[in-house]
Amino acid sequence: MGRAGFNRKSALTTLTMVLAAEAADVDVLWEFKGSIAALQHHRGITHSFVGVPLIAAAVLVFVYLSHRLKLRLRPPRARSPEAPPRLPIRWGYLYFCAVVAALSHLLLDYTTAYGIRLFEPFDFRWYSWEIVAIIEPIMLLALIAGLVLPALFGLINQEIGARSKGPRGRVGAIFALVCLVLIWGFRDYQHRRAVTAMNSFLYHGATPLRLAAYPYMINPFRWHGVVETADFLETVPVNSLAPEVDDSHGLVFYKPAETDASRAAKSSYLGQVYLDWAVFPLVEVQEFQGENSGYLAEFKDLRYTFPDRRGRAPLGGYVVLSSDLRVLQQGMNSSRSPTVDSLERGPERQ
């Protein structure tokens, strides 16, 4: 965005926009308080419309202080008469640029399936467009090309002695942003086709109560469909090019009956945070015996149970309960998460 034209009116524009575009992810610091706190606060107030002006102001203060420190440590040198004049620093304009860049972060996160709480602290609901993956290689290639190719062309022009016309990198940056919008438009169109195909289908004779389609990386015609009926949830591959639903490769997850153990797990810290975030949650409780009997409740969101992935679903959680339903352990899934076998050998209390 800086090269597309914003950096033509003030010095420090690109620096300000880069920092403001990334600053919302300062909420990753919640990871120091644990994985549950990280899930609870990620994409919260720093990713909301309320947080944007505050984030922009904080970035501007940082840039201002850094600029003053730089002037004190290294005063500007006199420039030759042939050198182009320096752009002035317009702090009001820089704040506007910081706001635009911070809003771009919200837009990018909104396009993913993970979601974003745009109206926190007044509304804690999650909103998502669900058209691109968290990491979208084609989109990244377009953006990287918009930055790198103008530099390569500039080197070629220097070698052949050609004079550049217009601001350096502007055409490449605008082209990259246009590609981004076109990718979003195409992805949105395919997403609508996938959802329409899913809506016209009966799942084992049952009418869906709600459904959604989530993107895979690279292939815009391949979608991970999730359906909820009165008795079960099902994940199905969806081809938006046809469009068609491949029910023969669907995975059915019957809704487990509520028990005292499942209710205790859901009322735990992990349970409350996870169920607030999950769109298609599934809580499976297993009883374990051994030295210390109790229950292991595993939480997963079917948004992320892609059929070609092995092991535990990413972004899942767990709660370990004692036989009298006290919480012994809880957290997000990792390589060290407990299993029934390990618990029967004796869980470590936390």
N, C-alpha and C positions, 0 to 999 in steps of 0.2 A: 504493500500500500504506500510505503514511503516513496519508493521509486516510481510508482504510478503517477505521482504528482504532488503528494502532500509535502514532500521535502523541498519544494521550490520556493517556499515563502519564508522559511525560518531555519536557522541553524539548529542542530540538535534534534530535528524532527524524527529522523530514523531511529536514533537511540531511544527517544521517548516512546515511540510507537512499539518498538520491539519489547521494551520492558513492560509497557502497559498491556501488551497482548499476552504476555506470559504471567503477569503478576497474580492473576486470580488463583493460580495453582500453588500459591503460598500455603493453601490449606493442607498440603501434604505434610506439613509440620505436625499435624494431629497424629501422624503415625508414631510419634514418640510416646504418645499416651496409649498406644495399643491399636491392634487391627480393627477392633469394634469402633473405637472413637474415630479412626480414620474413615470408616464407612459412614458413620453418623454425620460427619461434618464435611465430607468431600462433596464438592459442587453445591455448597450451601450459600451462605451470605456473600462470599467473595464472588460467586457466580450468579448473582441476582442483579436486577435493575437497581435496587437500592445500593448495592455494593459498588457498582460501576463508577459513580462520581467520587466515591471515597478511594477506590483503587487508583483512579486517575490522579487524584490530588496527592496521594502518597508517592506515586511515581514521579510526579512533577517536583515535589520537595526533594526527593532523592537526586534527581537530575540537577536541580538548582544547587544543592550543596556540593555535589560532585564537580560541577562546573566552577564554583567558587574556589574549591580546594585546588583544582587544576590551575586556575589563574594564579593562585598564591604560590604554588610550587614551581610553575613554569610559565612565566609571563609571556604573552604573545610577542613574536618577533616581527620586525618591520618587513613588509612585503614589497616585492619589486613592482615597479609601475606597470609591467606587462601582465602581472598576475590578475586574474579576475577578482572583483571585490568580494569580500566575505558577506554572507547573508547575515542580517541582524537576528538577534534572538528575540522572538516575540512570545512572551510567556503565556499570554492569553490564548494565542493560537496553538501553542504547544499543549495547553490543557484540553482544548477541543480535540486535537489529534489523539491525545491519551484516551479520551472518552470513546472516540471512534474505534481505536485499537482494542480497548477493553470490551466493547460491544462485539467485536469480531470474535473474541474468545467465546462469548456466550453463544453466538450463532454456530460456530464450529461444534461446540459440545452439544448443542440442541439437535444437530443433524444425526447424532449417533443414537444407538439403542439404549445406552446407559442412562441417559436422561439428565435433566438439570432442573433445579428449583428456582425458577426465574423470579418468583415474587416473594421469596423469603425476605424478611421475617413475618410478613402478613399472610402468606399462604405457603404451606410446606409441601404442596403437591408437586410431583415430578412431571416434567413435560419433555417429550422427545419426538423427533421427526422420523427416526428409525430408517434412514435411507442409506447411510454409509457405515462402514465398520470403524471401530476405534482407530485402527491403522489402515489407511486406504492407499495402497501403493500407487495407483494410477494418479490420484490427486496429488500425492507427494511428488511424483515425477514431473507433473505439470508445473508445480510451484518451484521446484529446484531448477528446472529448465529455464523458467522465467528469470531466475537470478544468475545462472551460470552462463547461458548462451550469449547474452550481451557482452559479458566480460571476454569470452573467447573471440567474438566478432571484433571487439575493440583491439585485442592483441593483433588480429589479422590486419586490421586497418593500419595499425602502427607499422607493421612490417612492410606493407605496400605503399605507405606514405599517404593514405587517404585521410581526409579530414572528416571527423564525425559531425553529423548534423543533428541538432536538437539535444535535449538532456540525455545523458548516458543511462541506458537501461530502462527508459520509460516505456518503450514499445513492448519489450519483453515482459515487463511487469504487468502491463495492461492485458497482454495476451494471456498470461498465466491466470489472472483473475477472471477473465472471460471464460477460460477453460474450466475453472472451478465452478462457475455458475452453470455452465453447460452440463458438467458432470452431475451436479445437484438436480438439474431439471430432468435429465435422462433417468437418473436413479429414482427420482420421485415418480416418474411415469411408470417405471417397471414395478415399483413398490405398490402402486395403486392396482396394477394388473394382478399382482400376486394376491393382494387382499381380496379383490373381486372374485378371483378363482376360488379362494378358500371359502368365501361367503356363499358360493353356489353349490356347496358340497355337504352331504350328510356324513357324519363320522360314526360308523358302526350303527347306523340308523338313528343317531341322536343329533339334535339340532344344537349347534354351538351357542353358548351363552355369550362368549366373547372370543376374539382371536386376534392374532398379530403375525406379521412377517418380518423377520430380521435378516439383515444382509450378510453375505459372505464377502471376504476380501476378493478383489479383482473381478470376479465373474458377476456382472450386474443382473444376470438372469436367474441366478441361484439364490434361493431364500430358505431360511429356517422358519417354518411355520409352527405356531403354537396355538392350540385350541383348548378351550375349557368347556366342558358340558356339565350337566348336573352330577354325573357320577365319576367322571374321569377327566384327566388332561391328556393330550396327545401331541407329540411333535411329528411333523410331516415335512418331507422335502417338497418344495414348490418350484416349478419352472415358470417364470413369468413370460418367457418367449412364446410358449405354446398357446395360452397359459394352461397349466394343469397341476393337479395335486397328486402326488405319488403316495397314496394311502397304503400301498403294499409294503412300504418301508417305514411306516409310521411306528412310533414307540408309544405305548399306552401306559399311563401312570394312574392307577385307580386311587381315588381320594381315600386316605386312611381314616378310620373312625376316630373321633376325638376320645382321648383318654385323660386321666388325671396327669399322666406323665407328659403327654403332648401339650396340655394346657399349661403345665408348669414350665416347660421349655419355651413356649411362646411368650410367657410373661417375664422371662429372664431379660437381662440387659441386651444380650445378643438377639434374642427373639424379637423384642420390640423394635430394635434398630433395623434388623433384617427385613421384617415384615412391612415396615414403613417404606423400604426401598424396593423390594421385590415386586414384580408385576405378575408373574405366574409362580408363586411360591409353592413348594412341596416340602412337607416336614414328615420325615420317616423316623420312627422311634423303634429302637431295638433294646431288648432287655439283656443284660449280661449277668452272669453268675461268677462264682469264684471267691477270692479272698474278700472282695468288697462288691456286693451285688448292687445293681442300680440300672440306669437307663442311659442310652446314647441316642440323642436326637440330632439328626443331620438335616440341615436346611439347604435347599438349593432352589435356584430360580431357573425355570425351564427356558428362559431366554438364552441361557448359556450352555444348555445340554446338547450341543451339536452332536449328531450321531457318529461322526468320524473322529470324535475325541475320546480318548481312553482315560480310565481312572475317574477320580472325583471331578464333578463339574467345577469349573473355575468360579470364583466369587461365591463359593458356598460357605456355610458356617456349621458349627456344632455346639451342643450343650451336653455336658455330662451331669447326670442327676444321681443322687444317692437313692437308696431304696425308700427313704422317707421324703423324696422329691426336693431335697436341697441341692442347689447348684454347686457342683464341685469344680468344673472347668467350663470355659466357654471361649470362643474365638472364631476367627475365620480359618478356612481350610489352608493347610500348608503341608509340607512333607512330614512335619512332626505331629500332625493331628492324630488324635487317638482313634483306634479301631476297637471293635468289640473284642477281638482276640487280645489286644494289648491291655484292655481294661480288665479282662478276666484274670490277667496276670497281676493286677493290682494298679489302679490309677494313682497318679500323683495328684494330690490335692492342691488347689490353688485358692 
